[in-house]
């Protein structure tokens, strides 16, 4: 069983993570600050988890711009004295941010924990066998809730991505529910991917029926579609069936997909936080193959052709800068 990223982390450690965020805000290029943060993260596995939670929650507040674009602090003649002078202010601000971090981080995870019967953490793959013999491989940061009783077989993909290999049972169709779509099969192998803005379905074997706001479509091996959750627009693409759910082998294969949703997928494969600044890539659609075993490399390959850069602030924080 996996727990949510914020679960089991004492408030005091969340407060420390918030304090480090403020220090990084004030001194983004100070080597002492960065070395201190690295040492703090390495000192306790809970610190690494708290830093990832803090980064993700901070990103959700929309405050990343000031944190990462602040001018470097002036060199300090006696480094420790100004830091001590600021300690009370940092503590008060850190406590406030920690409270916000805890609320932002825990609410969705608590909700999923109460609903899901199988889930994964970041960069974790997990295969589960359902009661009817169907097998599901969960990508990182993914969760499902299954209801297989009587004459129904229903699985809700609550977040993330999953590859389904469904046990054939013509009398009991297998239904996967996601925001804005329902996928129905009797026995087949297919992938479903849910990001903040899109739902993608791709078929490796057999066929599926996808019902969405604009209608209903059938997909056969090599067929895929991408649904924009905001507009309801549907894009169909033919792909190599061998590339369906290639993420199980550490490869991400995308075709004409919004860059933002690709970054969401890469996030699932990084144990820390990935923060994006700027808006220069918002409308980009990308096609390519990316290495999920090295998220930083994958991000550079993704945004580099469009002038984007990727900076590893720490091993747990990657910053994607666009213009």
C-alpha positions as CSV (number, residue, x, y, z in Angstrom):
1,X,0.0,0.0,0.0
2,X,1.2,3.4,-0.9
3,X,0.3,6.6,1.0
4,X,-0.1,10.1,-0.3
5,X,3.0,12.2,-0.5
6,X,2.0,14.4,2.4
7,X,0.9,11.6,4.7
8,X,3.2,10.8,7.6
9,X,5.3,14.0,7.3
10,X,5.3,16.0,10.5
11,X,4.2,19.6,10.4
12,X,7.6,20.7,11.6
13,X,9.3,19.1,8.5
14,X,6.7,20.7,6.2
15,X,7.5,24.0,7.9
16,X,11.2,23.5,7.3
17,X,10.5,22.7,3.6
18,X,8.6,26.0,3.4
19,X,11.4,27.8,5.0
20,X,13.9,26.5,2.4
21,X,11.6,27.7,-0.3
22,X,11.7,31.2,1.1
23,X,15.5,31.0,1.4
24,X,15.8,29.9,-2.2
25,X,13.5,32.8,-3.2
26,X,15.8,35.3,-1.4
27,X,19.1,33.8,-2.5
28,X,18.5,31.8,-5.7
29,X,22.2,31.8,-6.7
30,X,23.8,31.6,-3.3
31,X,25.9,28.4,-3.2
32,X,25.6,28.2,0.6
33,X,21.8,28.2,0.4
34,X,21.8,25.5,-2.3
35,X,24.4,23.3,-0.5
36,X,22.4,23.7,2.7
37,X,19.2,22.6,1.0
38,X,20.9,19.6,-0.6
39,X,22.2,18.6,2.8
40,X,18.8,19.0,4.5
41,X,17.1,16.9,1.8
42,X,19.7,14.2,2.0
43,X,19.5,14.0,5.8
44,X,16.1,12.3,6.0
45,X,13.8,10.6,3.4
46,X,10.9,12.6,4.9
47,X,12.8,15.8,3.9
48,X,12.9,14.7,0.3
49,X,9.2,13.9,0.3
50,X,8.4,17.2,2.1
51,X,10.4,19.2,-0.5
52,X,8.6,17.5,-3.4
53,X,5.2,18.3,-1.7
54,X,6.3,21.9,-1.1
55,X,7.4,22.4,-4.7
56,X,4.2,21.0,-6.1
57,X,2.0,22.9,-3.7
58,X,3.9,26.1,-4.4
59,X,3.5,25.6,-8.1
60,X,-0.2,25.3,-7.6
61,X,-0.4,28.7,-6.0
62,X,1.0,30.4,-9.2
63,X,3.9,31.9,-7.1
64,X,6.7,30.3,-9.0
65,X,7.6,33.3,-11.1
66,X,8.8,35.5,-8.2
67,X,10.6,32.5,-6.6
68,X,12.7,31.8,-9.7
69,X,13.1,35.2,-11.2
70,X,14.3,37.2,-8.1
71,X,17.5,39.0,-8.6
72,X,20.5,37.4,-6.9
73,X,21.0,38.6,-3.4
74,X,24.0,40.9,-2.7
75,X,27.1,39.1,-1.4
76,X,27.0,38.8,2.4
77,X,30.1,39.8,4.3
78,X,29.0,37.8,7.4
79,X,26.6,35.2,5.9
80,X,25.1,34.0,9.2
81,X,24.1,37.3,10.7
82,X,21.5,38.4,8.1
83,X,20.1,34.9,8.1
84,X,19.7,35.0,11.9
85,X,18.2,38.4,11.7
86,X,15.6,37.1,9.3
87,X,14.9,33.9,11.2
88,X,11.7,35.1,12.9
89,X,10.3,36.5,9.7
90,X,11.2,33.3,7.8
91,X,9.6,31.2,10.6
92,X,6.3,33.2,10.5
93,X,6.2,33.1,6.7
94,X,7.2,29.5,6.7
95,X,4.5,28.4,9.1
96,X,1.9,30.2,7.0
97,X,3.2,28.6,3.8
98,X,3.5,25.2,5.5
99,X,-0.1,25.3,6.4
100,X,-1.1,26.1,2.8
101,X,1.2,23.4,1.6
102,X,-0.3,20.8,3.9
103,X,-3.8,21.8,2.8
104,X,-3.0,21.9,-0.9
105,X,-1.0,18.7,-0.8
106,X,-3.2,16.6,1.4
107,X,-6.7,17.3,0.2
108,X,-6.5,15.6,-3.2
109,X,-4.4,12.7,-1.8
110,X,-6.8,12.1,1.1
111,X,-9.7,12.1,-1.3
112,X,-8.0,9.6,-3.6
113,X,-6.9,7.5,-0.6
114,X,-10.5,7.2,0.5
115,X,-11.7,6.2,-2.9
116,X,-8.9,4.2,-4.6
117,X,-8.1,0.6,-4.1
118,X,-4.8,0.7,-6.0
119,X,-2.4,3.6,-6.4
120,X,1.3,4.5,-7.0
121,X,3.7,7.1,-6.0
122,X,5.9,9.2,-8.3
123,X,8.3,7.2,-10.5
124,X,6.6,3.9,-9.3
125,X,5.2,1.3,-11.6
126,X,2.8,-1.3,-10.2
127,X,0.9,-4.2,-11.8
128,X,-2.2,-5.5,-10.1
129,X,-4.6,-8.3,-11.0
130,X,-8.2,-7.6,-10.5
131,X,-10.8,-10.0,-9.2
132,X,-11.9,-11.0,-12.7
133,X,-8.4,-11.8,-13.8
134,X,-7.8,-8.6,-15.7
135,X,-4.4,-7.0,-15.2
136,X,-3.6,-3.3,-14.8
137,X,-0.2,-1.7,-14.9
138,X,-0.3,1.7,-13.1
139,X,2.2,4.5,-14.1
140,X,3.6,6.8,-11.4
141,X,1.2,9.0,-9.5
142,X,-1.8,7.0,-10.7
143,X,-4.8,5.6,-8.9
144,X,-7.8,3.4,-9.8
145,X,-11.0,2.4,-8.0
146,X,-12.5,-1.0,-9.2
147,X,-16.0,-2.3,-8.9
148,X,-16.2,-5.9,-10.2
149,X,-19.2,-7.6,-8.7
150,X,-22.4,-9.2,-10.1
151,X,-22.9,-8.4,-13.8
152,X,-20.7,-5.3,-14.0
153,X,-16.9,-4.6,-14.3
154,X,-16.2,-0.9,-13.8
155,X,-12.8,0.8,-13.1
156,X,-12.4,4.5,-12.5
157,X,-9.0,5.9,-13.4
158,X,-8.9,8.6,-10.7
159,X,-5.6,10.1,-11.9
160,X,-2.6,9.3,-14.0
161,X,-2.2,6.5,-16.5
162,X,-2.9,2.8,-16.7
163,X,-2.5,0.0,-19.2
164,X,-5.3,-2.5,-19.1
165,X,-5.2,-6.1,-20.3
166,X,-8.8,-7.2,-19.9
167,X,-10.0,-10.8,-19.2
168,X,-12.5,-11.7,-21.9
169,X,-16.1,-11.9,-20.7
170,X,-18.7,-11.1,-23.3
171,X,-21.5,-11.2,-20.7
172,X,-19.8,-8.6,-18.6
173,X,-18.4,-5.6,-20.5
174,X,-15.4,-4.0,-18.9
175,X,-15.9,-0.2,-18.4
176,X,-13.2,2.4,-17.6
177,X,-14.5,5.7,-16.5
178,X,-12.4,8.9,-16.7
179,X,-13.4,12.6,-16.6
180,X,-15.3,13.3,-19.8
181,X,-15.2,9.8,-21.3
182,X,-16.2,6.2,-20.8
183,X,-14.2,3.3,-22.5
184,X,-16.0,0.0,-22.9
185,X,-14.6,-3.4,-23.9
186,X,-15.2,-7.1,-23.5
187,X,-11.5,-8.2,-23.8
188,X,-8.6,-6.3,-25.1
189,X,-5.4,-4.4,-24.2
190,X,-5.3,-0.6,-24.2
191,X,-3.9,2.4,-22.4
192,X,-5.7,5.4,-20.8
193,X,-3.9,8.6,-19.8
194,X,-5.5,11.4,-17.8
195,X,-3.7,14.7,-17.4
196,X,-4.9,18.1,-16.2
197,X,-6.2,19.1,-19.6
198,X,-6.5,15.9,-21.7
199,X,-7.7,12.3,-21.8
200,X,-5.9,9.9,-24.2
201,X,-6.9,6.4,-25.2
202,X,-4.7,4.0,-27.3
203,X,-5.4,0.4,-28.3
204,X,-2.7,-2.3,-28.5
205,X,-5.0,-5.3,-29.1
206,X,-8.7,-5.9,-29.8
207,X,-11.1,-2.9,-29.9
208,X,-12.7,-0.4,-27.6
209,X,-15.6,2.0,-27.7
210,X,-15.0,5.5,-26.4
211,X,-18.0,7.6,-25.5
212,X,-17.4,11.3,-25.0
213,X,-19.2,14.6,-25.1
214,X,-19.1,14.8,-28.9
215,X,-20.2,11.2,-29.6
216,X,-18.9,7.7,-29.6
217,X,-16.0,6.2,-31.5
218,X,-14.4,2.8,-32.0
219,X,-10.7,2.2,-31.8
220,X,-8.8,-0.9,-33.1
221,X,-5.1,-1.8,-32.8
222,X,-3.0,1.2,-33.5
223,X,-5.9,3.6,-33.0
224,X,-5.7,6.4,-30.5
225,X,-7.5,9.6,-29.7
226,X,-6.9,12.6,-27.5
227,X,-9.7,14.5,-25.9
228,X,-9.3,18.1,-24.8
229,X,-11.1,18.2,-21.5
230,X,-11.7,21.9,-21.8
231,X,-13.1,22.2,-25.3
232,X,-14.2,18.6,-26.0
233,X,-12.1,18.6,-29.2
234,X,-11.1,15.1,-30.2
235,X,-7.9,14.3,-32.2
236,X,-7.4,10.9,-33.7
237,X,-4.0,9.4,-34.6
238,X,-2.7,6.1,-35.9
239,X,0.2,4.8,-34.0
240,X,2.3,1.6,-33.9
241,X,0.5,-0.8,-31.5
242,X,4.0,-1.7,-30.1
243,X,4.3,1.9,-28.9
244,X,1.1,1.7,-26.8
245,X,2.1,2.2,-23.1
246,X,5.7,2.3,-24.0
247,X,6.2,4.0,-20.7
248,X,6.3,0.5,-19.1
249,X,9.7,0.2,-20.7
250,X,10.9,3.7,-19.8
251,X,10.0,5.4,-23.1
252,X,7.3,8.0,-23.7
253,X,6.0,8.0,-27.3
254,X,3.8,11.0,-28.2
255,X,2.2,12.1,-31.4
256,X,0.7,15.6,-31.9
257,X,0.1,16.1,-28.2
258,X,0.0,19.3,-26.2
259,X,3.4,20.0,-24.7
260,X,1.8,20.8,-21.3
261,X,0.3,17.4,-21.1
262,X,3.6,15.7,-22.0
263,X,5.2,17.6,-19.1
264,X,2.4,16.3,-16.8
265,X,3.3,12.7,-17.9
266,X,7.1,13.3,-17.2
267,X,6.2,14.6,-13.8
268,X,4.9,11.2,-12.8
269,X,8.3,9.8,-13.4
270,X,10.2,12.3,-11.3
271,X,10.5,11.8,-7.5
272,X,10.6,15.5,-6.9
273,X,8.9,18.5,-8.3
274,X,9.0,19.9,-11.9
275,X,8.1,23.6,-12.1
276,X,7.4,25.5,-15.3
277,X,7.9,29.3,-15.6
278,X,6.9,31.5,-18.5
279,X,4.2,30.8,-21.1
280,X,6.0,30.6,-24.4
281,X,5.2,27.0,-25.0
282,X,1.5,27.0,-24.0
283,X,0.2,26.3,-27.5
284,X,2.9,23.9,-28.7
285,X,2.0,20.4,-29.9
286,X,4.8,17.9,-30.0
287,X,5.7,14.5,-31.5
288,X,8.6,12.5,-30.4
289,X,10.1,9.8,-28.2
290,X,11.5,10.7,-24.7
291,X,13.5,8.9,-22.1
292,X,11.4,8.6,-18.9
293,X,14.3,7.0,-17.0
294,X,16.0,10.5,-17.0
295,X,13.3,13.1,-16.6
296,X,15.7,16.0,-16.9
297,X,17.0,14.7,-20.2
298,X,13.5,14.1,-21.4
299,X,12.5,17.7,-20.5
300,X,15.5,19.1,-22.3
301,X,14.7,17.1,-25.4
302,X,11.1,18.3,-25.2
303,X,11.5,22.0,-24.7
304,X,15.0,22.6,-26.2
305,X,13.8,22.9,-29.8
306,X,11.5,25.7,-28.8
307,X,14.1,27.7,-26.8
308,X,13.1,26.3,-23.4
309,X,15.7,25.5,-20.8
310,X,15.8,23.0,-17.9
311,X,17.7,23.7,-14.7
312,X,18.3,21.2,-11.9
313,X,18.0,23.4,-8.8
314,X,18.5,20.3,-6.6
315,X,18.1,16.6,-7.5
316,X,14.5,17.0,-6.4
317,X,13.6,20.2,-8.2
318,X,13.7,20.7,-12.0
319,X,12.8,24.1,-13.3
320,X,11.6,24.4,-16.9
321,X,12.0,28.0,-18.2
322,X,10.2,29.2,-21.3
323,X,9.7,32.6,-22.9
